[in-house]
Amino acid sequence: MAALAKRIGLVSAFTMLSRVVGLLRDMTTSYMLGASVWNSAFITAFTLPNLFRRLLGEGALTAALMPNLSEELEERGRAAVHDLVNKTLSWLVLVCLAITFVVLGGLELLLRSDVSEKWGLAAKLGQIVFPYILLICVAAILSAALNLFSRFGIPALTAVWLNTSIVLSLGIAGWYLGGDLETKTYWLCGGAMVGGSLQMLVPAFALMKEGWRPTFDLGISPRVKEVAILTIPGIFGAAVFQINIMVSRGLAFSVSDSAAALLYYANRLVELPVGVFAIAISTVVFPSLTAAVAGKRMGDFSQTYRRGILLCLLMAVPSAVGLCALAPDIVGLLFERGLFSENDTGATVPLVWVFAVGMPFYSFVSVETRAFYSLKDTKTPVVAAGVAFGVNVVLSLLLMGPYGAVGLAVATNFAAIVQTVMLHMQLGRKNLDTSLKSLAGDVARIAMAAALMGFIVVAVSGWLSTRCEDGLVGNLIMVMAPILAGISVYFLGLQLMGAKLKRLLN
């Protein structure tokens, strides 16, 4: 478990860098495009290739592939792993090319039909960025192989290449070439495609250093068949999840021209801690879970699962409390400039509060689904995702009228809670010791330490509000000083209450 904690720390550090660059990307896009219809159209269009990324790359296929890669490594060594990677990639490329051809044709038909101007704009941008699907899906499979070989750093940096490319492209467009919102949006699309290319090439070179050589191979081995069989139900589950996102963003786009962009920025702030800690934890835990199953060490499986959940709570609870306390200052510091106005900040803050409440549940789902995938059960997550989708759609339609974007955020949170509870209950029915009762004491300590931290953060923020001048430096102090004070008080509080961090991590 000590090695597990070190790997989580490594992935967290690289993911933190990725998220920081991602925030810089969001700061750049909010400055250049604000909450305009162009920004909302790009976010809506870029959701489409990300849908298929989840279907064929980072979601269903990776989940089906990882247990089989672990078994190949256990039984036949690295050469067999490389062979399975090549076979999987060969079929994946063909599927991605076919999907790209169909989707581009569908978007062209949409453009020629009688749709509103803003939906036509989203379709036009979708034609530009949809080929990103091929780049990111290949990158996902290469990253999965690197994770199997305990090369976690490079996969964790994948998003850095995308975000850096977008920042540079928008920087060139905004500062040097100028142009209207349309021109800047096309630069944004170009940056996304360049970034996608780097996301594929960097892990490819890293895997080649591990002995892999790319080979086009459409051979069908028993492992390939098993990956395909496991992928099919996973595709439905990933489809439900991504369609859920698309429906939410589509409904937001219908609420107002700015709602989709504001929901996106609020969710990005929540994704920073979730991405740094929860995703890092689940990424590192997944190979450990699959290795435990492959070696029939189910006691290790149960222990790793519980540690993953506890580590998620250890970071998600204080992050949610701090984000709620500092939401106005954080949104103002990061986004309120250029075309992103003070009114946009005021509209974003309530969305941040709602999403922050759901952070622990988003974290749980990430670990729980990987537990099922390691057991080669891709059906149960499909059922849970389907139920969550239904809950989200029904609540969204009920709440978007009276509450607008806030209602959509509440619906998303409630659906995540339902999904979390369902997954944990179903995992407990597999004759595994996955009970979380033994964590009750540590959970109580985490909650009390987080509450104390929240009190200190609010107190420090209030004290500084009468002493810091407006401007970048003052706003930076208003955010960073309470955060540093809160982190210190949180971990000190854990220690004083007897929650030894070494014991929590080992």
N, C-alpha and C positions, 0 to 999 in steps of 0.2 A: 504493500500500500504506500510505502514511502516513495517508491519509484513512480507510482501513480500520481501522487501529489506533485512531484517534481515535473512530470510531464504536463499536468494541468497548469502548473505555474508557467511553463514555457509557452504553451499554447495561449494562455491568458495574456502573456506579455505581447506576443505577436498579434493576437487578436485585438488587444488594446491599441496597438499601432494602427491596425487596419481600421478600427472604428474611429480613431482620431482623424485619420485621413478621410474617412467617410463623412465625419462632421465638417471637415474643411470643404469637402465636395458640396455638402448641403448648404453651407454658408455661402459658397460661391454661387450655387444655383438660385438660392433665395435672393441674393444680391442682384444677380443678373436678370432673373425672370420673375421674382416676387411670387405672388400667389395668382399669377396670370393664367389665362386659359391655355397658353402655350405650355406652361409648366405642368398644369394638370393633364394636358393631352399627352405630354411625353411620359409622365408617370403611368398613365393608363396604357399607353402603347408598350412601354417597357415591361409591363406586367405580363404581356403575352408570351414572350420568349422565356420569362422566368417561370411561367406556368409549366412549360414543357421541360425546363431545366429540372424542376422538381419531379416531373413524371419520369424522365429518362436519365437524369444525371444524379444530382445530390440526394434525391429521394428514393424512389422505389428500386431502381437498378442498383444503386450503391448498397442499399440495405440488403438486397438479395445476393449481391456479389460478395460482400465482406465475409459472411460465414463460410462460403465456399472457398474463398482465398485462404482463410485461416486453416481449413481442412487440407487444402492442397499443400500449404507450407508445412503442416504437421506431418503429412503422410509422404509427400514426394519432393519437397524442397523448393527452392526459389525458381528453378527452371520451369516447374509446373505452374507456378504463380504467373510468371511472365507469359507463358503460353495461354493461360486462361484470360489474362488481360488483353492480349492481342485478339483472341477470338471475340471477346466481348466488344472491344472497340470497333472491330470490323463491321459487325452487325449494327452497332450503334450509329456509325457514320451513315450507313445506307438508310436506316430508319429516319435519322435527322434530315437527310437530304430530301426524302420523300415528303416528310411533314412540312418542310420549308416550301417546297413547290406547291403543295395544296393550300397552305395558309396564305402565301403571297397571292395566289389566284383568288382566294376568298376575299381578301382585303381589296383586291382590284374590283371585284364585283360590288363590294360595299361602296366603294368610291363612286361607282357609276349609278348607284341607286339613289333614291330620294331620302338622304339622311341629313340631319342638321349639320351646320358648318363645323361645330366643334367635334362632332363624332367623325366627320370626314377628315378633319385635321388629325385626330388620333389614329385613324386608319392609315393615313399617308405616312405618318411617323413610324407606324408599326411595320410598314414595308421596308423601311430603312434598317430598323434595329432587329427584326426577327431573325436574320441569319446568326445572331449572337448565340442562338440555341446550340448550334454545332460546336462552337468554341468552348462554351461553358460546360456542356455535357461531357466532352472529351476530357476537359480539365478535371471534372469531378471523379471520373474513373481513375485517372492517373493519381489524383490526390488520395483516393482510397487505398491504392497500392502502396503509396508512400507511408500512409498511416500504419499499414500492416507491418512495415519494416521499421516502425517507431521513428519515422522521419516526419514529425508533426509540425515542425517550424514552417516549411515551405507551403504546405496546404493552408496553414493559418494565415499566411500572407497573401492568399489568392486575391482577396478583395482590394488589396493595396494597389495592385496594378490597374484595376478598373477605375478606382477612385482617383488615383494620381493622373491617369490619362484624361479623365473628365475635367479635373481642376485645371490642368495645363491647357486643354482645348478651349475651355471657357475663358481662361485667363488671357489667352491670345486673342480670342474673339472680342472680349470686353475691353481690354486695356490697349491693345495695339491696332486691331482692325475695326473696332466699333461695330456698327450695324444695329438693325432693329431686333425686336424679339424673335422674329422668324429666323433671321440669320444666326443668332446666338443659339437657338434651339437646334438648328442643323449642325452647328459645331458640337453641341452636346451629344447628338447622335453619333457623330464621327469619333468623339472621344470614347464613347461606350464601345464602339467596334474595335478600336485600337486596343483598349484595355482588355477586351475579351480575347484578343489574339495573344496578348502577354500572359493572360491567365492560363492559356493552354500551353504555351511554349515553355514557361519557367518550370512547371512540374515535369514536363516531358524531359527536359535536359537533366533534371534531378534524378528521375527514375532511370535514365540511361546510365547514370553513374552507379546505379545499383545493379547493373548488368542487363537491363531490359533493352531490347532492340525492337523498334516498331516493325511489324510484319502484317500485311493484309492476309487474313486467314478466316475464311467462312466455314471452317470445319465445325461439325457439331459433335461435341463430346458429351458424355453423361453429365459433366459439370455444367456445360453450357445449357443443356436441357433443364437442369435443376434451377439454374439462375433464371431462365425464361419462365418456368412455372411459378417460381416465387415472385417474380417481378409483376406478373399479371394482376394479382389482387393488390399488390402495392401501388400499382399505377392508379387503380380506382381510388385508393385512399389518398394518394398524392393529388389526384385530380380533384377530389372533393375539397381538399385543403386549399388548393390554388384557385379553384372556381369560387370558393368562399371569399378569398381575397379579391378576386375580380368582381364578384357581385357587390362586395362592400364598397370598392372603389367606384364601380359603376353607379351605385346608388348615391355615393357622395358627389360624383360628378353631376348627377341629376339634381341634387339639393341646391348647389350653387357652383359657379365657376371656380371658386377658391377652395371649396370643401375638400376635394381630393388632395390638393397640395397641403392643406393644413393638417389633415389626418396623417399624411405621409410624414411630415416633419415631426409631429407629436410622437408617432410610432418610432421614428428613428432615434429620438432621445431615449426611449425605453429600450430599444434594441442595443444601445451602447453597453449598459451593464449586462443585459441578457446575453449579448453576443460575446462579451469579454469573458464572462464566467460560466453561464449555463451551457452555451454552445461549446466552449472549451472543455468543460467537464464531460459532456455527453460525447464529444469527439474522442477524448482519451479513454473514456469508459467503454465505448463500443468495442474496440479490439480486445479489451480485457474480458468483456462479457462473452464475446464469440470464442476466445481462446479457452475460457472456463468451460463452455458448453462442449467445444471440440475435445477437450481433455476429460470430460465428464466429471468436472470438479464443481458440483452444484452448490457446495458450501461457499466456495469462492465467488460464485455467481451472486448468491444472495447478499454476501458481505459487500461486494462491489456495488450492487444496486443500492443498498441502503446508504453507503458512503456517498454515492452520487447524489442521492436525494438530499442528504444532510449538507453537503457542500453547496448545493444549489440554494438551500435555505440560508446558509451562512452568509452568502453574498447578496441574494435577491431581496431579502427582507430589509436590511439597512439601505440598500440602493433605492428601493421603493419609497421608504420614509424620507430619505434625503432629497429625492427627486420631487416629491410632493411639496416639501418645505421650500425648495429653491426654484420651483418651476418658473415663476415670473422673471427672476433674475437670469436664469440659464437661457430661456428662450430669447430674452432681450439681448443678452450678450452674444449669442451665436447667430441670430437671424435678423434682428431688427436694424436693418440698414438697407440702403438702396431702395428697391421697390417693395421691400417687406416692411410694412408700416407698423406703428404702435397699435393700431386696431387689429392687425393680423396677429400680433403678439397676444393681445387680450383674448382673441378667439382661439388661439392655440393652447393657452395655459389650461383651461378646463379639460381639454382632450388629453393633455399630459397627465393630469391628476387621475383620470379614469384609467388610462393604460397602465399607469404605475401600480395601481391596486392589483392588476392582473399579473404582474411580473412573476411572483412565485409559481403561479399555475403554468405560465408559458415555459418556465424552467423545468417543471415536473414533466410536462408532456415530452420534452426533448429527450430526457433520460428514459422515460417509460416506453416510448416507441422503440428505442434502440434495444431495450430489454426484450421486447417481442421479436424484433428482427433477428437478434442473436439466437433466439430459439427457433428461427425459421417459421415464425408465425406472422405472416403479413396480412392475414385476414382480419384479426381482431382490431388492429389500428384502423382498418377500413370502416368497420362498423362504427367505431367510436367517432371517427372523422365525419361519417355520414350523419350521425345524430347531432354532432356539434354544428354541422352545416345547416341542418334543418332548424335548430334552435336560433342560430344567428340570423337566418333569413326572416323567420317569423318575427323575432324581436326587432330586427332592423326596420321592417315594414311598419311595425306598430309604433316605433319610437322616433323614426326619422321625421315624421310630420310635426309632432309637437316639440321635439328637442333637437332636430337637425343633426349635425355631425356628432354632437355629444351622445345622442341616442344610438348612433351607429357604433360608437366606441363602447358604450355600455353593453350592447348586444354582443360585440366581439368578446368582451371579457366574460360574460356569462356563459357563452359557448365554450370558452377555454376551461372554465371551471367544470362544466359538465363532462367534457372530454377527459380531463385529468382524473376525475372520480371514477369514470367508467373504466379507464385503462388500468388503474390500480386495482380495482375490484376484480377485473378479469385476470390480471396477473396472479392474484392471490388464489385463483382457482386451478392453478397448474401444479399443485402439490409442491410448491416452492416456499421456502421460508422468507417471504418478502414483507412480513409485518413491520410496521414502522413504530410500534409501541415502545420499543427500546430507545427510540430517539426522543421521547417525550420530554425528558429532563433537559436535553440540549436545546430542543426547540423552544422551551420556556425561557431558557437563558438568552437565546438569540432574540426573542421577542422583547424581553425586558431591556436588554442592552440597546436594541434598536430604538425603543421608546425613549430611553435616556439620551441617546444620540440625537433624536429628533428634537427634543427639548433644547439641547445645547445649540443645535444648528439654527433654530428659530431665534434663540436668545442672541447669538452672535450676529446673525443677520440683522435683527432689529437694532442692535447697538451700532453696527456699522452704517446703517441707513441714514443716521443723523450726522455722520462724520465723513462719509465718502462723497466726493464731488461726482457729478455726471461726467460721462466720458468713458473711453475704453479702459483706462487704468482703474478708475473707480469701480466700474462694472466688473472688471476682472477680480478685484479684491473682494467685492460683494459675493462672488461665487466661490472663489478658491479658499478664502479664509474659513468660512463655515464648513466647507467640505473637509479641509484638513483637521479642523477642530473636531468635527463629527467622527471622522475615521479614528482619531486618537481615543476619543471617549468610548466608542463602540468596542474596540478591541480591549481597552483597559477594563471596561465594564464586564466583558466576557471573562477576563482573567479573575476579577474580584468575585464574580459569582461562581467560580469553580469550573468554568468550561475551558479546560486546558486546550489550547489550540493544537498542541502536538498530538493530544489524544483524539481530537476531532479529525485530524488529517491522517492518522495512522490506524 
